[in-house]
Amino acid sequence: MVEITLEKMSADIVEIKAELRKITSILDEEFELSASAKKELKEARKEPLSGYVNHDEVIKEFT
């Protein structure tokens, strides 16, 4: 069994916090959608919700 120390846990937490800061800064950036992404989004918004697959049906298919 691996021995866990408070020092190791503290170092891991510091590392996780640094990674979370990186992720947060990436998510905070404002990106411009490409022309193709804008086109696909526009087409998707036109599709009626009745054409979507129910979440429960997807779960059944993959379990």
N, CA, C and O atoms as a CHARMM CRD file, in Angstrom:
* protein
*
  252
    1    1 MET  N      0.84500  -1.17900   0.00000 PROA 1      0.00000
    2    1 MET  CA     0.00000   0.00000   0.00000 PROA 1      0.00000
    3    1 MET  C      0.89200   1.24500   0.00000 PROA 1      0.00000
    4    1 MET  O      1.93300   1.27400   0.65600 PROA 1      0.00000
    5    2 VAL  N      0.47800   2.24700  -0.72800 PROA 2      0.00000
    6    2 VAL  CA     1.23700   3.48300  -0.83800 PROA 2      0.00000
    7    2 VAL  C      0.99800   4.34900   0.39200 PROA 2      0.00000
    8    2 VAL  O     -0.13800   4.53900   0.82800 PROA 2      0.00000
    9    3 GLU  N      2.08800   4.86700   0.93900 PROA 3      0.00000
   10    3 GLU  CA     1.97400   5.73800   2.09900 PROA 3      0.00000
   11    3 GLU  C      1.64600   7.15300   1.64700 PROA 3      0.00000
   12    3 GLU  O      2.31600   7.70200   0.77300 PROA 3      0.00000
   13    4 ILE  N      0.62900   7.73500   2.23400 PROA 4      0.00000
   14    4 ILE  CA     0.20700   9.09500   1.89200 PROA 4      0.00000
   15    4 ILE  C      0.54400  10.01300   3.06200 PROA 4      0.00000
   16    4 ILE  O      0.17500   9.75200   4.20700 PROA 4      0.00000
   17    5 THR  N      1.25400  11.09200   2.74400 PROA 5      0.00000
   18    5 THR  CA     1.61200  12.04400   3.78500 PROA 5      0.00000
   19    5 THR  C      0.87900  13.35400   3.53800 PROA 5      0.00000
   20    5 THR  O      0.39900  13.61500   2.43500 PROA 5      0.00000
   21    6 LEU  N      0.80100  14.16000   4.56700 PROA 6      0.00000
   22    6 LEU  CA     0.17500  15.47300   4.42400 PROA 6      0.00000
   23    6 LEU  C      0.95500  16.33800   3.44900 PROA 6      0.00000
   24    6 LEU  O      0.37000  17.14200   2.72200 PROA 6      0.00000
   25    7 GLU  N      2.26700  16.17800   3.43000 PROA 7      0.00000
   26    7 GLU  CA     3.09500  16.95000   2.50800 PROA 7      0.00000
   27    7 GLU  C      2.77700  16.60000   1.05800 PROA 7      0.00000
   28    7 GLU  O      2.68900  17.48200   0.20300 PROA 7      0.00000
   29    8 LYS  N      2.60500  15.30000   0.78500 PROA 8      0.00000
   30    8 LYS  CA     2.27100  14.83900  -0.55800 PROA 8      0.00000
   31    8 LYS  C      0.88900  15.35300  -0.95700 PROA 8      0.00000
   32    8 LYS  O      0.69800  15.82200  -2.08000 PROA 8      0.00000
   33    9 MET  N     -0.07000  15.26600  -0.04200 PROA 9      0.00000
   34    9 MET  CA    -1.42000  15.75900  -0.32400 PROA 9      0.00000
   35    9 MET  C     -1.40200  17.25400  -0.59200 PROA 9      0.00000
   36    9 MET  O     -2.08100  17.73500  -1.49900 PROA 9      0.00000
   37   10 SER  N     -0.63300  17.98100   0.18800 PROA 10     0.00000
   38   10 SER  CA    -0.52700  19.42300   0.01400 PROA 10     0.00000
   39   10 SER  C      0.06900  19.75300  -1.35000 PROA 10     0.00000
   40   10 SER  O     -0.41300  20.65100  -2.04000 PROA 10     0.00000
   41   11 ALA  N      1.10600  19.03700  -1.73700 PROA 11     0.00000
   42   11 ALA  CA     1.73900  19.26400  -3.04200 PROA 11     0.00000
   43   11 ALA  C      0.76100  18.94600  -4.17300 PROA 11     0.00000
   44   11 ALA  O      0.70000  19.66900  -5.16800 PROA 11     0.00000
   45   12 ASP  N      0.00700  17.87600  -4.01900 PROA 12     0.00000
   46   12 ASP  CA    -0.98500  17.51100  -5.03200 PROA 12     0.00000
   47   12 ASP  C     -2.06600  18.58400  -5.16100 PROA 12     0.00000
   48   12 ASP  O     -2.49100  18.91200  -6.26800 PROA 12     0.00000
   49   13 ILE  N     -2.50300  19.12200  -4.03800 PROA 13     0.00000
   50   13 ILE  CA    -3.53400  20.16300  -4.04900 PROA 13     0.00000
   51   13 ILE  C     -3.00800  21.42900  -4.72600 PROA 13     0.00000
   52   13 ILE  O     -3.72200  22.07000  -5.49600 PROA 13     0.00000
   53   14 VAL  N     -1.77500  21.78000  -4.43800 PROA 14     0.00000
   54   14 VAL  CA    -1.16400  22.95000  -5.08300 PROA 14     0.00000
   55   14 VAL  C     -1.11200  22.73300  -6.59700 PROA 14     0.00000
   56   14 VAL  O     -1.39400  23.65000  -7.36800 PROA 14     0.00000
   57   15 GLU  N     -0.75600  21.53400  -7.01400 PROA 15     0.00000
   58   15 GLU  CA    -0.69200  21.20600  -8.43900 PROA 15     0.00000
   59   15 GLU  C     -2.08700  21.28100  -9.07800 PROA 15     0.00000
   60   15 GLU  O     -2.24000  21.81300 -10.17800 PROA 15     0.00000
   61   16 ILE  N     -3.08000  20.75900  -8.39900 PROA 16     0.00000
   62   16 ILE  CA    -4.46200  20.80600  -8.90300 PROA 16     0.00000
   63   16 ILE  C     -4.93500  22.25100  -9.02800 PROA 16     0.00000
   64   16 ILE  O     -5.58200  22.61200 -10.01100 PROA 16     0.00000
   65   17 LYS  N     -4.61600  23.06800  -8.04400 PROA 17     0.00000
   66   17 LYS  CA    -5.01300  24.47800  -8.09800 PROA 17     0.00000
   67   17 LYS  C     -4.37600  25.18500  -9.28500 PROA 17     0.00000
   68   17 LYS  O     -5.02100  26.01000  -9.93300 PROA 17     0.00000
   69   18 ALA  N     -3.12100  24.87500  -9.57700 PROA 18     0.00000
   70   18 ALA  CA    -2.44100  25.48000 -10.72800 PROA 18     0.00000
   71   18 ALA  C     -3.11300  25.05100 -12.02200 PROA 18     0.00000
   72   18 ALA  O     -3.31100  25.87100 -12.91900 PROA 18     0.00000
   73   19 GLU  N     -3.46300  23.78400 -12.12900 PROA 19     0.00000
   74   19 GLU  CA    -4.15300  23.28700 -13.31900 PROA 19     0.00000
   75   19 GLU  C     -5.52600  23.93800 -13.47100 PROA 19     0.00000
   76   19 GLU  O     -5.92900  24.28200 -14.58300 PROA 19     0.00000
   77   20 LEU  N     -6.24000  24.10900 -12.36700 PROA 20     0.00000
   78   20 LEU  CA    -7.55300  24.75900 -12.41500 PROA 20     0.00000
   79   20 LEU  C     -7.43800  26.21100 -12.86100 PROA 20     0.00000
   80   20 LEU  O     -8.30200  26.70300 -13.58700 PROA 20     0.00000
   81   21 ARG  N     -6.38900  26.89900 -12.43800 PROA 21     0.00000
   82   21 ARG  CA    -6.16300  28.27100 -12.89100 PROA 21     0.00000
   83   21 ARG  C     -5.94800  28.31000 -14.40100 PROA 21     0.00000
   84   21 ARG  O     -6.46800  29.19300 -15.08400 PROA 21     0.00000
   85   22 LYS  N     -5.17700  27.34600 -14.92300 PROA 22     0.00000
   86   22 LYS  CA    -4.94800  27.27400 -16.36700 PROA 22     0.00000
   87   22 LYS  C     -6.25700  27.03600 -17.11200 PROA 22     0.00000
   88   22 LYS  O     -6.55000  27.70400 -18.10400 PROA 22     0.00000
   89   23 ILE  N     -7.03300  26.08500 -16.62700 PROA 23     0.00000
   90   23 ILE  CA    -8.31400  25.76400 -17.26900 PROA 23     0.00000
   91   23 ILE  C     -9.24200  26.96100 -17.22600 PROA 23     0.00000
   92   23 ILE  O     -9.89800  27.27400 -18.21900 PROA 23     0.00000
   93   24 THR  N     -9.30500  27.63200 -16.08900 PROA 24     0.00000
   94   24 THR  CA   -10.16500  28.80600 -15.94300 PROA 24     0.00000
   95   24 THR  C     -9.76300  29.90100 -16.90800 PROA 24     0.00000
   96   24 THR  O    -10.62500  30.53900 -17.51100 PROA 24     0.00000
   97   25 SER  N     -8.47500  30.12900 -17.06400 PROA 25     0.00000
   98   25 SER  CA    -8.02900  31.19000 -17.97200 PROA 25     0.00000
   99   25 SER  C     -8.37400  30.83700 -19.41900 PROA 25     0.00000
  100   25 SER  O     -8.72300  31.72000 -20.20300 PROA 25     0.00000
  101   26 ILE  N     -8.28100  29.57300 -19.77400 PROA 26     0.00000
  102   26 ILE  CA    -8.65400  29.14700 -21.13300 PROA 26     0.00000
  103   26 ILE  C    -10.14700  29.33800 -21.35400 PROA 26     0.00000
  104   26 ILE  O    -10.56500  29.83100 -22.40200 PROA 26     0.00000
  105   27 LEU  N    -10.95000  28.94900 -20.37100 PROA 27     0.00000
  106   27 LEU  CA   -12.40400  29.07100 -20.51400 PROA 27     0.00000
  107   27 LEU  C    -12.86700  30.52200 -20.51100 PROA 27     0.00000
  108   27 LEU  O    -13.90800  30.83900 -21.08600 PROA 27     0.00000
  109   28 ASP  N    -12.11900  31.39200 -19.88100 PROA 28     0.00000
  110   28 ASP  CA   -12.48200  32.80600 -19.83300 PROA 28     0.00000
  111   28 ASP  C    -12.19300  33.53700 -21.14200 PROA 28     0.00000
  112   28 ASP  O    -12.74100  34.61100 -21.39100 PROA 28     0.00000
  113   29 GLU  N    -11.33000  32.95200 -21.97800 PROA 29     0.00000
  114   29 GLU  CA   -10.99800  33.59300 -23.24500 PROA 29     0.00000
  115   29 GLU  C    -12.21200  33.58800 -24.16700 PROA 29     0.00000
  116   29 GLU  O    -13.01800  32.65800 -24.14400 PROA 29     0.00000
  117   30 GLU  N    -12.33000  34.61700 -24.96200 PROA 30     0.00000
  118   30 GLU  CA   -13.42700  34.70900 -25.91100 PROA 30     0.00000
  119   30 GLU  C    -12.90200  34.30300 -27.27700 PROA 30     0.00000
  120   30 GLU  O    -12.00900  34.94800 -27.82500 PROA 30     0.00000
  121   31 PHE  N    -13.45800  33.23700 -27.81900 PROA 31     0.00000
  122   31 PHE  CA   -13.04500  32.74800 -29.11600 PROA 31     0.00000
  123   31 PHE  C    -14.11400  33.07100 -30.15100 PROA 31     0.00000
  124   31 PHE  O    -15.30800  33.05400 -29.85000 PROA 31     0.00000
  125   32 GLU  N    -13.68300  33.36100 -31.35200 PROA 32     0.00000
  126   32 GLU  CA   -14.59000  33.62200 -32.46700 PROA 32     0.00000
  127   32 GLU  C    -14.89400  32.29000 -33.14600 PROA 32     0.00000
  128   32 GLU  O    -13.98900  31.50100 -33.41600 PROA 32     0.00000
  129   33 LEU  N    -16.18300  32.04600 -33.42000 PROA 33     0.00000
  130   33 LEU  CA   -16.56400  30.82500 -34.12000 PROA 33     0.00000
  131   33 LEU  C    -16.17000  30.92100 -35.57900 PROA 33     0.00000
  132   33 LEU  O    -16.22200  31.99200 -36.18500 PROA 33     0.00000
  133   34 SER  N    -15.77800  29.79300 -36.13200 PROA 34     0.00000
  134   34 SER  CA   -15.44900  29.75800 -37.55600 PROA 34     0.00000
  135   34 SER  C    -16.73700  29.86700 -38.36600 PROA 34     0.00000
  136   34 SER  O    -17.82900  29.66700 -37.83400 PROA 34     0.00000
  137   35 ALA  N    -16.60700  30.18100 -39.64500 PROA 35     0.00000
  138   35 ALA  CA   -17.77600  30.31600 -40.51600 PROA 35     0.00000
  139   35 ALA  C    -18.54500  29.00000 -40.58700 PROA 35     0.00000
  140   35 ALA  O    -19.77600  28.99500 -40.57500 PROA 35     0.00000
  141   36 SER  N    -17.82200  27.89000 -40.66100 PROA 36     0.00000
  142   36 SER  CA   -18.51500  26.59500 -40.73800 PROA 36     0.00000
  143   36 SER  C    -19.25000  26.27400 -39.43900 PROA 36     0.00000
  144   36 SER  O    -20.33700  25.69800 -39.47600 PROA 36     0.00000
  145   37 ALA  N    -18.68000  26.63200 -38.30100 PROA 37     0.00000
  146   37 ALA  CA   -19.34200  26.39500 -37.02100 PROA 37     0.00000
  147   37 ALA  C    -20.59800  27.25300 -36.90800 PROA 37     0.00000
  148   37 ALA  O    -21.62600  26.79400 -36.40900 PROA 37     0.00000
  149   38 LYS  N    -20.51400  28.50000 -37.37500 PROA 38     0.00000
  150   38 LYS  CA   -21.69200  29.37200 -37.35200 PROA 38     0.00000
  151   38 LYS  C    -22.79300  28.80900 -38.23600 PROA 38     0.00000
  152   38 LYS  O    -23.96900  28.85700 -37.87600 PROA 38     0.00000
  153   39 LYS  N    -22.41000  28.26800 -39.40800 PROA 39     0.00000
  154   39 LYS  CA   -23.38600  27.68900 -40.32900 PROA 39     0.00000
  155   39 LYS  C    -24.06500  26.47400 -39.69300 PROA 39     0.00000
  156   39 LYS  O    -25.28800  26.34400 -39.74500 PROA 39     0.00000
  157   40 GLU  N    -23.26400  25.58100 -39.08800 PROA 40     0.00000
  158   40 GLU  CA   -23.81500  24.39000 -38.44400 PROA 40     0.00000
  159   40 GLU  C    -24.73200  24.76100 -37.28700 PROA 40     0.00000
  160   40 GLU  O    -25.77200  24.12900 -37.09900 PROA 40     0.00000
  161   41 LEU  N    -24.36600  25.76700 -36.51400 PROA 41     0.00000
  162   41 LEU  CA   -25.18900  26.21500 -35.39800 PROA 41     0.00000
  163   41 LEU  C    -26.52400  26.76400 -35.89400 PROA 41     0.00000
  164   41 LEU  O    -27.57500  26.48600 -35.31600 PROA 41     0.00000
  165   42 LYS  N    -26.46900  27.53800 -36.95900 PROA 42     0.00000
  166   42 LYS  CA   -27.68900  28.09900 -37.53700 PROA 42     0.00000
  167   42 LYS  C    -28.61700  26.98700 -38.01200 PROA 42     0.00000
  168   42 LYS  O    -29.82600  27.05100 -37.79000 PROA 42     0.00000
  169   43 GLU  N    -28.05300  25.95900 -38.67000 PROA 43     0.00000
  170   43 GLU  CA   -28.84900  24.82800 -39.14400 PROA 43     0.00000
  171   43 GLU  C    -29.41500  24.02500 -37.97500 PROA 43     0.00000
  172   43 GLU  O    -30.56300  23.58500 -38.02900 PROA 43     0.00000
  173   44 ALA  N    -28.63300  23.83200 -36.93200 PROA 44     0.00000
  174   44 ALA  CA   -29.08400  23.06200 -35.77300 PROA 44     0.00000
  175   44 ALA  C    -30.23900  23.75800 -35.07000 PROA 44     0.00000
  176   44 ALA  O    -31.15000  23.10200 -34.56500 PROA 44     0.00000
  177   45 ARG  N    -30.20300  25.08100 -35.03800 PROA 45     0.00000
  178   45 ARG  CA   -31.27900  25.82600 -34.37700 PROA 45     0.00000
  179   45 ARG  C    -32.58900  25.72400 -35.13400 PROA 45     0.00000
  180   45 ARG  O    -33.65600  25.91200 -34.54900 PROA 45     0.00000
  181   46 LYS  N    -32.52800  25.42800 -36.43100 PROA 46     0.00000
  182   46 LYS  CA   -33.73500  25.28200 -37.24300 PROA 46     0.00000
  183   46 LYS  C    -34.39700  23.91300 -37.04200 PROA 46     0.00000
  184   46 LYS  O    -35.58700  23.75400 -37.31000 PROA 46     0.00000
  185   47 GLU  N    -33.63200  22.93500 -36.57200 PROA 47     0.00000
  186   47 GLU  CA   -34.15000  21.57600 -36.40300 PROA 47     0.00000
  187   47 GLU  C    -35.09600  21.53000 -35.20400 PROA 47     0.00000
  188   47 GLU  O    -34.76100  22.01500 -34.12400 PROA 47     0.00000
  189   48 PRO  N    -36.28100  20.94300 -35.39900 PROA 48     0.00000
  190   48 PRO  CA   -37.24300  20.87200 -34.28000 PROA 48     0.00000
  191   48 PRO  C    -36.73300  19.92500 -33.17500 PROA 48     0.00000
  192   48 PRO  O    -36.05200  18.93800 -33.45400 PROA 48     0.00000
  193   49 LEU  N    -37.06600  20.23800 -31.95700 PROA 49     0.00000
  194   49 LEU  CA   -36.64100  19.41100 -30.82300 PROA 49     0.00000
  195   49 LEU  C    -37.19900  18.00100 -30.91900 PROA 49     0.00000
  196   49 LEU  O    -36.60900  17.06400 -30.38100 PROA 49     0.00000
  197   50 SER  N    -38.32500  17.84000 -31.59500 PROA 50     0.00000
  198   50 SER  CA   -38.92300  16.50800 -31.72000 PROA 50     0.00000
  199   50 SER  C    -38.01700  15.57200 -32.51400 PROA 50     0.00000
  200   50 SER  O    -38.16900  14.35400 -32.42100 PROA 50     0.00000
  201   51 GLY  N    -37.09000  16.10400 -33.28300 PROA 51     0.00000
  202   51 GLY  CA   -36.16400  15.28400 -34.05000 PROA 51     0.00000
  203   51 GLY  C    -34.97800  14.79500 -33.23100 PROA 51     0.00000
  204   51 GLY  O    -34.18800  13.97900 -33.70700 PROA 51     0.00000
  205   52 TYR  N    -34.85000  15.28200 -32.01900 PROA 52     0.00000
  206   52 TYR  CA   -33.72800  14.89000 -31.16400 PROA 52     0.00000
  207   52 TYR  C    -34.00000  13.53200 -30.53000 PROA 52     0.00000
  208   52 TYR  O    -35.15300  13.13800 -30.35200 PROA 52     0.00000
  209   53 VAL  N    -32.92900  12.82300 -30.19100 PROA 53     0.00000
  210   53 VAL  CA   -33.04900  11.52800 -29.52600 PROA 53     0.00000
  211   53 VAL  C    -33.12400  11.76400 -28.02300 PROA 53     0.00000
  212   53 VAL  O    -32.37400  12.57100 -27.47300 PROA 53     0.00000
  213   54 ASN  N    -34.02400  11.06200 -27.37300 PROA 54     0.00000
  214   54 ASN  CA   -34.20700  11.15900 -25.93000 PROA 54     0.00000
  215   54 ASN  C    -32.95900  10.63400 -25.21100 PROA 54     0.00000
  216   54 ASN  O    -32.38400   9.62200 -25.61200 PROA 54     0.00000
  217   55 HSD  N    -32.55600  11.31600 -24.17100 PROA 55     0.00000
  218   55 HSD  CA   -31.36400  10.93600 -23.40600 PROA 55     0.00000
  219   55 HSD  C    -31.47400   9.50300 -22.88200 PROA 55     0.00000
  220   55 HSD  O    -30.49700   8.75600 -22.91900 PROA 55     0.00000
  221   56 ASP  N    -32.63900   9.12100 -22.40200 PROA 56     0.00000
  222   56 ASP  CA   -32.83300   7.76800 -21.87200 PROA 56     0.00000
  223   56 ASP  C    -32.60600   6.71500 -22.95000 PROA 56     0.00000
  224   56 ASP  O    -32.05900   5.64900 -22.66900 PROA 56     0.00000
  225   57 GLU  N    -33.02300   7.00700 -24.18800 PROA 57     0.00000
  226   57 GLU  CA   -32.80800   6.05900 -25.28600 PROA 57     0.00000
  227   57 GLU  C    -31.32000   5.88900 -25.57200 PROA 57     0.00000
  228   57 GLU  O    -30.87000   4.78300 -25.86900 PROA 57     0.00000
  229   58 VAL  N    -30.56800   6.95200 -25.48700 PROA 58     0.00000
  230   58 VAL  CA   -29.12600   6.87600 -25.72100 PROA 58     0.00000
  231   58 VAL  C    -28.48000   6.04100 -24.63000 PROA 58     0.00000
  232   58 VAL  O    -27.61100   5.21600 -24.91600 PROA 58     0.00000
  233   59 ILE  N    -28.88400   6.23800 -23.39800 PROA 59     0.00000
  234   59 ILE  CA   -28.33200   5.47100 -22.26700 PROA 59     0.00000
  235   59 ILE  C    -28.62400   3.98400 -22.46200 PROA 59     0.00000
  236   59 ILE  O    -27.74400   3.15100 -22.25100 PROA 59     0.00000
  237   60 LYS  N    -29.85000   3.64400 -22.86100 PROA 60     0.00000
  238   60 LYS  CA   -30.20900   2.24400 -23.08400 PROA 60     0.00000
  239   60 LYS  C    -29.33400   1.61300 -24.16200 PROA 60     0.00000
  240   60 LYS  O    -28.94100   0.45200 -24.05500 PROA 60     0.00000
  241   61 GLU  N    -29.03500   2.39100 -25.20000 PROA 61     0.00000
  242   61 GLU  CA   -28.24600   1.86500 -26.31500 PROA 61     0.00000
  243   61 GLU  C    -26.82700   1.53400 -25.90100 PROA 61     0.00000
  244   61 GLU  O    -26.23900   0.58600 -26.42100 PROA 61     0.00000
  245   62 PHE  N    -26.26300   2.29600 -24.97300 PROA 62     0.00000
  246   62 PHE  CA   -24.86900   2.10800 -24.60700 PROA 62     0.00000
  247   62 PHE  C    -24.65800   1.35000 -23.30800 PROA 62     0.00000
  248   62 PHE  O    -23.51900   1.20900 -22.86300 PROA 62     0.00000
  249   63 THR  N    -25.71200   0.86400 -22.69300 PROA 63     0.00000
  250   63 THR  CA   -25.52900   0.07100 -21.45900 PROA 63     0.00000
  251   63 THR  C    -25.96000  -1.35000 -21.67000 PROA 63     0.00000
  252   63 THR  O    -25.88000  -2.16300 -20.74900 PROA 63     0.00000
